[in-house]
Amino acid sequence: MLAAVTRYSPQVRLLLATTFILTLARAITLPYLVVYLAENFTLDISGIGLVIGGALIVASLLSLYGGYLIDTLRSYTVIIVSTLVFALAFVAAVISRELSLFFISLVLINLALAVVDIAAKAGFCALLPVEERAEVFSIKYTLSNVAYAVGPFVGVALVLFDSHLPFLLSAALGLVTCLCYRRWGERSARAVPDGAAPSGFASVGVQLLKDRRLICFTLGGALSAVVFGQFTAYLSQYLVVTSSASEAAHYISYLVATNAITVIALQYVIGRRINSRQLMPWLLAGMALFLAGLLGFSVADSLLVWCLAMLVFTLGEIIVIPAEYMFIDSIAPEHLRGVYYGAQNLSNLGAALGPVICGFALAHLVPVATFYLLIGSVLLAALFYYLGARPGSGQVDQALA
């Protein structure tokens, strides 16, 4: 993977580094966020979930407009402003004494990270030929998982010295990234050529609603994200109900490690082989692996079986995420890549719904019904992917054949 990175242009490497550092900064605060909210704002577990989940939902909705800004302004300007907002939002989170201010800070952190992520995807498409994009998407996703594997350990270590240090380090990383991009970022690239009048956000929204493929794949992505977006949350819920809190924590630590190791070891190896001309077979293979993993969870009776099911489940995640990126790349008009990736980012709404759906199932149905509901979500996702891949335009149809 490192050899592949060195082959890319400095601008591609800078985009990879920018998304990695910001993701690392976000991951540093993750393990302490729940404790921080409980200690500083005396929230119960449901209130904490509402704050964290609500911030993610609001940021996901706003990121659609962020994608529009990437298409209408210089990407350089959007990234500079977003990284600066990212840094300042962490500072605001530290000094916040009101829950409303802390919530706004969380929204801004998630929104800035989402906008930079969208800008990076659009940048990869502008800077690389089609045949190299699957590889760079896989590298980006691998680096994100490395950040989420390393960041929490850094955050836990910093909390031993001061509870504010994780937020301050994250703010510093955001500021350093802003300064680096200001120095080395590409300043001239514009999605809308000079002299051309950009379309208004409302007219762009109407165009998105008319794109059947985008709607189908956005719905498919949201239903997929219900399954893999926050799997640790619903697996923790299930294990707490079916065993004990201590055993659930023990199992989850092994499952998270299995997921992280599998992604880091195999994401680049598998992801780079995803062919933009055969996206639908790849997506169906990913869906099949999700189904196998969920069935494994439903019958697991030992830690070994849980870990094997997680291995299979993670293989599906490794395939589906870059394949979705490639699909959006194949249908997005050149001047609307940002807003198309912003629409894809709405799949985070599915990730926020996952723990809610599973909580309902655990409260009102037999525990194993949780996995049956998730299997239903996978099947619906596959259906929407299929509907989105139905014949419509020649070039895209060949990509999905």
Secondary structure as GFF3:
##gff-version 3
##sequence-region A 1 401
A	DSSP	alpha_helix	2	7	.	.	.	ID=ss1
A	DSSP	alpha_helix	10	41	.	.	.	ID=ss2
A	DSSP	alpha_helix	45	72	.	.	.	ID=ss3
A	DSSP	alpha_helix	75	95	.	.	.	ID=ss4
A	DSSP	alpha_helix	99	127	.	.	.	ID=ss5
A	DSSP	alpha_helix	130	159	.	.	.	ID=ss6
A	DSSP	alpha_helix	165	184	.	.	.	ID=ss7
A	DSSP	alpha_helix	201	210	.	.	.	ID=ss8
A	DSSP	alpha_helix	212	228	.	.	.	ID=ss9
A	DSSP	alpha_helix	231	242	.	.	.	ID=ss10
A	DSSP	alpha_helix	245	271	.	.	.	ID=ss11
A	DSSP	alpha_helix	279	299	.	.	.	ID=ss12
A	DSSP	alpha_helix	303	331	.	.	.	ID=ss13
A	DSSP	three_ten_helix	334	336	.	.	.	ID=ss14
A	DSSP	alpha_helix	337	344	.	.	.	ID=ss15
A	DSSP	three_ten_helix	345	347	.	.	.	ID=ss16
A	DSSP	alpha_helix	348	364	.	.	.	ID=ss17
A	DSSP	alpha_helix	369	388	.	.	.	ID=ss18
A	DSSP	alpha_helix	394	400	.	.	.	ID=ss19
###
